[in-house]
Amino acid sequence: PFLNIINEWYAKDTSKKIRAVFKAKGESGNPLCTNPPYGYLKDPEDKHRWIVDENAAQVVGEIFRLCMDGYGPTQIAGILTQRKIENPTAHARRLGMNPPVRQLSDNPCLWRDTTVTHILSRMEYIGHTVNFKTYRKSYKNKKQMHNDPSEWQIFKNTHEAIIDQETFDIVQRIR
């Protein structure tokens, strides 16, 4: 029992140190995510910098254009699936990344409305880095909780934008 208490203290202390490092990294404006959002790649010379993935960026631009034309997320997902455009997970896997997958599908061109909604809501596409969107209550609990947007730290113009601010604002009002 005593040894278990010592081990528990060690795990708790290690967790505090790791959180402090992540907090410092996030407050300095570096992105905290392992994989950049769909439409971006890590710069081979600087892993903290994102560069535009031209093929995926065209798809992101098309998603925003379709939304501006009045299509909803389900309709946009249907259009992308019909055009046989590779979804973000399949695209990342083809590039050698290991994205987290919530739903497995045999069809690499199957788009879901939730994916489209997620893309339409990301400020990263206007060139901003957004940190601290989620948190974990404890090192024991693996479930991610969402922070209130007022607690997010937004660093403007940290990478090249795919979408202009005006388009992003219009889409946010439409959704």
C-alpha positions as CSV (number, residue, x, y, z in Angstrom):
1,P,0.0,0.0,0.0
2,F,2.8,2.4,0.9
3,L,4.6,1.8,-2.4
4,N,1.3,2.5,-4.3
5,I,1.1,5.9,-2.6
6,I,4.6,6.7,-3.6
7,N,3.9,5.6,-7.2
8,E,0.7,7.7,-7.2
9,W,2.7,10.8,-6.1
10,Y,5.3,10.2,-8.8
11,A,2.6,10.0,-11.5
12,K,0.9,13.1,-10.2
13,D,4.2,15.0,-10.1
14,T,5.1,14.0,-13.6
15,S,1.7,15.0,-14.9
16,K,2.1,18.5,-13.3
17,K,5.5,18.9,-15.0
18,I,4.1,17.8,-18.4
19,R,1.1,20.2,-18.1
20,A,3.5,23.0,-17.3
21,V,5.6,22.4,-20.4
22,F,2.4,22.2,-22.6
23,K,1.1,25.4,-21.0
24,A,4.4,27.2,-21.7
25,K,4.5,25.9,-25.3
26,G,0.9,26.9,-25.9
27,E,1.3,30.4,-24.4
28,S,4.3,31.0,-26.6
29,G,2.1,30.6,-29.7
30,N,3.3,27.2,-30.9
31,P,0.5,24.8,-32.0
32,L,-0.2,22.1,-29.5
33,C,-1.7,19.6,-31.9
34,T,0.3,16.6,-33.2
35,N,-1.1,16.7,-36.7
36,P,-1.9,20.0,-38.5
37,P,-5.5,20.5,-39.7
38,Y,-6.6,19.3,-43.1
39,G,-5.2,21.7,-45.6
40,Y,-1.8,22.1,-43.9
41,L,1.4,20.1,-43.5
42,K,4.2,20.5,-41.0
43,D,7.1,22.4,-42.5
44,P,10.0,19.9,-42.9
45,E,12.5,22.6,-41.7
46,D,10.5,23.7,-38.6
47,K,8.0,21.3,-37.1
48,H,6.2,24.2,-35.3
49,R,5.3,25.9,-38.5
50,W,2.6,24.9,-41.0
51,I,2.7,25.2,-44.7
52,V,-0.3,24.9,-47.1
53,D,-1.0,21.6,-48.7
54,E,-2.2,22.8,-52.1
55,N,-4.5,19.9,-52.9
56,A,-6.3,19.8,-49.6
57,A,-6.4,23.6,-49.4
58,Q,-8.4,23.6,-52.7
59,V,-10.9,21.2,-51.1
60,V,-11.2,23.4,-48.0
61,G,-11.7,26.5,-50.2
62,E,-14.4,24.5,-52.1
63,I,-16.1,23.6,-48.8
64,F,-16.3,27.3,-47.8
65,R,-17.5,28.3,-51.3
66,L,-20.3,25.7,-51.3
67,C,-21.4,26.9,-47.8
68,M,-21.5,30.5,-49.1
69,D,-23.6,29.2,-52.0
70,G,-26.2,28.0,-49.5
71,Y,-25.3,24.3,-49.2
72,G,-25.4,22.8,-45.7
73,P,-22.8,20.4,-44.2
74,T,-24.8,17.2,-45.3
75,Q,-25.2,18.5,-48.8
76,I,-21.5,19.5,-49.0
77,A,-20.4,16.0,-47.7
78,G,-22.6,14.4,-50.3
79,I,-21.1,16.5,-53.1
80,L,-17.5,15.7,-52.0
81,T,-18.3,12.0,-51.7
82,Q,-20.0,12.1,-55.2
83,R,-16.9,13.8,-56.7
84,K,-14.8,11.0,-55.1
85,I,-12.6,13.5,-53.2
86,E,-10.4,11.9,-50.6
87,N,-11.5,12.6,-47.0
88,P,-9.1,14.1,-44.4
89,T,-8.3,10.8,-42.7
90,A,-7.5,9.0,-46.0
91,H,-5.5,12.0,-47.1
92,A,-3.4,12.1,-43.9
93,R,-2.8,8.4,-44.1
94,R,-1.7,8.6,-47.7
95,L,0.8,11.3,-46.6
96,G,2.2,9.0,-43.9
97,M,0.5,10.7,-40.9
98,N,-1.3,8.8,-38.3
99,P,-4.6,10.7,-37.6
100,P,-6.9,9.8,-34.8
101,V,-9.9,7.9,-36.2
102,R,-13.3,7.9,-34.6
103,Q,-15.1,6.0,-37.3
104,L,-13.5,3.6,-39.7
105,S,-14.7,3.3,-43.3
106,D,-13.6,1.2,-46.2
107,N,-14.4,4.1,-48.6
108,P,-11.6,6.7,-48.5
109,C,-13.8,9.2,-50.3
110,L,-16.7,9.1,-47.9
111,W,-17.3,12.5,-46.3
112,R,-19.4,13.0,-43.2
113,D,-21.4,16.1,-42.3
114,T,-19.5,16.3,-39.0
115,T,-16.2,16.6,-40.8
116,V,-17.5,19.4,-43.0
117,T,-18.9,21.2,-39.9
118,H,-15.6,20.8,-38.1
119,I,-13.7,22.3,-41.1
120,L,-16.1,25.2,-41.4
121,S,-15.6,26.1,-37.7
122,R,-11.8,26.1,-37.5
123,M,-10.1,29.5,-37.2
124,E,-6.9,27.9,-38.3
125,Y,-8.0,28.4,-41.9
126,I,-7.7,32.1,-41.6
127,G,-4.1,31.9,-40.4
128,H,-4.6,31.8,-36.7
129,T,-3.2,29.3,-34.1
130,V,-5.8,28.4,-31.5
131,N,-4.6,26.7,-28.4
132,F,-6.3,25.3,-25.3
133,K,-9.6,24.3,-27.0
134,T,-9.7,21.2,-24.8
135,Y,-8.4,19.9,-21.5
136,R,-8.4,16.9,-19.3
137,K,-9.6,17.1,-15.7
138,S,-6.9,14.7,-14.4
139,Y,-4.1,12.6,-15.5
140,K,-6.2,9.6,-14.5
141,N,-9.1,10.6,-16.7
142,K,-8.4,10.3,-20.4
143,K,-11.7,12.0,-21.5
144,Q,-11.2,15.4,-23.2
145,M,-13.4,18.3,-22.1
146,H,-14.0,21.4,-24.2
147,N,-12.9,24.7,-22.9
148,D,-15.2,27.7,-23.3
149,P,-14.1,29.8,-26.4
150,S,-13.3,32.7,-24.0
151,E,-10.5,30.5,-22.5
152,W,-8.9,29.8,-25.9
153,Q,-5.6,31.5,-26.7
154,I,-5.7,32.8,-30.3
155,F,-2.4,33.8,-32.0
156,K,-3.2,35.7,-35.1
157,N,-1.5,35.4,-38.5
158,T,0.9,32.6,-37.5
159,H,0.7,30.8,-40.8
160,E,-0.6,31.3,-44.3
161,A,-4.4,31.6,-44.5
162,I,-6.4,29.4,-46.8
163,I,-9.7,31.4,-46.3
164,D,-10.0,35.1,-46.0
165,Q,-11.5,36.7,-42.8
166,E,-14.6,38.0,-44.6
167,T,-15.5,34.6,-46.0
168,F,-14.9,33.0,-42.6
169,D,-17.1,35.6,-40.9
170,I,-20.0,35.1,-43.4
171,V,-19.8,31.3,-43.0
172,Q,-20.0,31.6,-39.2
173,R,-23.1,33.8,-39.5
174,I,-24.7,31.3,-42.0
175,R,-24.1,28.2,-39.8
